[in-house]
Amino acid sequence: MPESIVASDKVFLERFERCELPEAEWTHLAHVRVAWICLGTMPADDALDRIRIGILKYNTDVLHRRHKYHETVTVAFARIIADRMRTGEKWDDFARRIDDLLNTEVPLLLRYYSEDRLFSEAAREAFLEPDLEKIPSPTENVKRSKNG
């Protein structure tokens, strides 16, 4: 387990993947934490697969709303989270500096996507590249030791 991922992170991810996380705890912050843990413990492609599978399972088994899964939102947030991660940084420290990722009044993804593109059925079903501003790709996210 990488130094930034602690036992409580592992327990949180296990509770999520076993669908033991109560619906009230499945917040936007929880989504970000799941992605942060996965991205911090495995290669980006494997992490994205685990994030997808986990969200789809949770949406199906707990929320009974599988159709609410949104591929473009999932991939775009994973890319942004991976780009912002710092080597050795603990979850609480990461969470304190990502206010823009959590702001629901000014959704971060609308900086990258027009509403028409982001909220389209095509974007829900498959990842669409942004039409306003580039999001770092997973291969660019390999540089985890950055300080800013």
Secondary structure as the mmCIF struct_conf table of DSSP 4:
data_model
#
loop_
_struct_conf.conf_type_id
_struct_conf.id
_struct_conf.beg_label_comp_id
_struct_conf.beg_label_asym_id
_struct_conf.beg_label_seq_id
_struct_conf.end_label_comp_id
_struct_conf.end_label_asym_id
_struct_conf.end_label_seq_id
TURN_TY1_P TURN_TY1_P1 GLU A 3 SER A 4
BEND BEND1 ILE A 5 ILE A 5
HELX_RH_AL_P HELX_RH_AL_P1 ALA A 7 GLU A 17
TURN_TY1_P TURN_TY1_P2 ARG A 18 CYS A 19
BEND BEND2 LEU A 21 LEU A 21
HELX_RH_3T_P HELX_RH_3T_P1 GLU A 23 GLU A 25
HELX_RH_AL_P HELX_RH_AL_P2 HIS A 28 THR A 41
BEND BEND3 MET A 42 MET A 42
HELX_RH_AL_P HELX_RH_AL_P3 ALA A 44 ASP A 61
TURN_TY1_P TURN_TY1_P3 VAL A 62 VAL A 62
BEND BEND4 LEU A 63 HIS A 64
HELX_RH_3T_P HELX_RH_3T_P2 ARG A 66 LYS A 68
HELX_RH_AL_P HELX_RH_AL_P4 GLU A 71 ARG A 84
TURN_TY1_P TURN_TY1_P4 THR A 87 GLY A 88
HELX_RH_AL_P HELX_RH_AL_P5 TRP A 91 ARG A 96
TURN_TY1_P TURN_TY1_P5 ARG A 97 ARG A 97
HELX_RH_AL_P HELX_RH_AL_P6 ASP A 99 LEU A 102
BEND BEND5 THR A 104 VAL A 106
HELX_RH_3T_P HELX_RH_3T_P3 LEU A 108 ARG A 111
TURN_TY1_P TURN_TY1_P6 TYR A 112 TYR A 112
BEND BEND6 TYR A 113 TYR A 113
HELX_RH_AL_P HELX_RH_AL_P7 GLU A 115 LEU A 118
TURN_TY1_P TURN_TY1_P7 PHE A 119 PHE A 119
BEND BEND7 SER A 120 SER A 120
HELX_RH_AL_P HELX_RH_AL_P8 GLU A 121 GLU A 125
BEND BEND8 ALA A 126 ALA A 126
BEND BEND9 ASP A 131 GLU A 133
HELX_LH_PP_P HELX_LH_PP_P1 LYS A 134 SER A 137
TURN_TY1_P TURN_TY1_P8 PRO A 138 THR A 139
HELX_RH_3T_P HELX_RH_3T_P4 GLU A 140 VAL A 142
TURN_TY1_P TURN_TY1_P9 ARG A 144 SER A 145
#
